[in-house]
Amino acid sequence: MTDPLSTTFIIVGLTQDGKKFRPSDWAERLCGVMSAFGAEKKMKYSPYVGPGDYNGDKAVFVDGRLQEVEPMAYRFLLNFANDNNLQIISGVCPIEP
């Protein structure tokens, strides 16, 4: 079993050369892919993936526990960041439930 802290990361809405990633709601859209309908019949973000801000930029926070629960989803998020040349901050605190 892998340490969740070592696999937790943030996708920052900046490319490797510092340009802002578009569209402006990219983080919410990406997290929407990982959401599901809850008991109250409303869309609910995954407990392992959530949108937010990192130093004033849009970001997606990915809890490393996702790698154990749903490895394909975890790889999808990493591939999204890499394919779009986005900055990744590794080893940050997991998302609190």
ZAMARGU-4260 file (C-alpha; in steps of 0.2 Angstrom, whole numbers, plus 5000, padded with zeros to 4 digits):
<rodrens>
0) 5000/5000/5000 | 5007/5017/4995 | 5007/5032/5007 | 4993/5043/5002 | 5003/5059/5006
5) 5016/5054/4993 | 5004/5052/4980 | 4993/5067/4984 | 4995/5081/4971 | 4988/5098/4965
10) 4985/5102/4947 | 4988/5121/4945 | 4980/5130/4931 | 4996/5137/4925 | 5006/5129/4911
15) 5025/5125/4914 | 5029/5141/4906 | 5017/5151/4917 | 5003/5154/4906 | 4985/5153/4913
20) 4975/5138/4907 | 4959/5141/4899 | 4944/5140/4900 | 4942/5148/4916 | 4931/5135/4923
25) 4942/5120/4919 | 4944/5115/4937 | 4926/5113/4940 | 4924/5104/4923 | 4938/5092/4927
30) 4930/5089/4945 | 4913/5086/4937 | 4920/5071/4927 | 4924/5063/4944 | 4907/5068/4952
35) 4892/5057/4955 | 4874/5059/4960 | 4872/5058/4979 | 4857/5052/4989 | 4849/5069/4989
40) 4849/5068/4969 | 4862/5082/4967 | 4879/5081/4959 | 4892/5079/4972 | 4911/5080/4969
45) 4921/5065/4973 | 4929/5065/4991 | 4946/5062/4982 | 4945/5076/4970 | 4940/5095/4972
50) 4942/5112/4964 | 4950/5126/4973 | 4963/5140/4972 | 4982/5138/4974 | 4991/5154/4976
55) 4977/5163/4967 | 4976/5151/4953 | 4963/5139/4949 | 4968/5121/4954 | 4962/5104/4956
60) 4966/5095/4973 | 4969/5076/4971 | 4969/5065/4986 | 4982/5051/4985 | 4969/5038/4991
65) 4961/5039/4974 | 4976/5029/4967 | 4970/5014/4978 | 4952/5016/4976 | 4951/5020/4957
70) 4968/5019/4949 | 4961/5023/4931 | 4954/5039/4937 | 4970/5044/4946 | 4980/5041/4930
75) 4967/5050/4920 | 4970/5066/4931 | 4989/5064/4930 | 4988/5062/4911 | 4976/5077/4909
80) 4989/5088/4918 | 5004/5081/4908 | 4994/5082/4891 | 4990/5100/4895 | 5008/5104/4901
85) 5000/5110/4918 | 5010/5112/4934 | 5009/5098/4947 | 5013/5101/4965 | 5016/5084/4974
90) 5016/5078/4991 | 5003/5090/4999 | 4991/5087/5012 | 4976/5075/5007 | 4959/5082/5005
95) 4949/5081/5022 | 4933/5071/5021
</rodrens>
